[in-house]
Amino acid sequence: MRQRIRREAGIPLRTMAASLGVTAGAVQRWEQGRVTPRHEHAIAYRRLLDELEQAIRETP
């Protein structure tokens, strides 16, 4: 679901990673469910996903 949101929003993996201050590999592992982000990154990541999901819903 996380990867779907990012892809539907048209955000490249590296761009999302850069906005969160982590590596693209970290975001990829989060998307795959292999690793859980640390507290501060988890909050920022969830917030970003929520914003992207909202933008997707508002796009006709």
N, C-alpha and C positions, 0 to 999 in steps of 0.2 A: 504494500500500500504506500509506503514512504517513497519508494522509487517511482511508483505510478504518479504520485502527486508532483514530484520534481519533474518528471518527463512531460507530463501534461502541461505544466507551467512553462516548459521550454528552457529550463535552467540546466546548464551543463554541470556535471559532477564537480569539476574544478571550481566553478563559480560559486556553487553552494559551499564548498569546503572553505574557500577563501573568505566568504562572508561570515563564516563561523570561526575562523582562525584555526582550522585543523587541516589535515591532509585529505586529499581525495580518497585515499585508501581508508581513512577512518570513516568517512561518510558512507563509502561503499559497504564496509563491514556493518555499520548501523543499519543500512537498508536491508542487508541480508539477514539481520538478526543474530549475527555471530558475536557482536560486541554491543554492550549498552554504553551510551555516552555517559561521561561523568556528570555530576549534578549541574554544574554551570553550563556545560555544553548541552545537556539534555533539555534544560529550560529554553535556551536559545534555539535549539533545533526544533523543538515542539512549536515554539512561537512562529518560527519561519514556515514550518509546514502548514500551520493553521492559516497564516497569511496567504500562502500560495493556494491553498485549497479554497479559501474565500474568493480570491481573484479568479480562480477557474470557474467557480459557480456563478460569478457575476459577468463572465464573458459570454456574450450571446453565441 
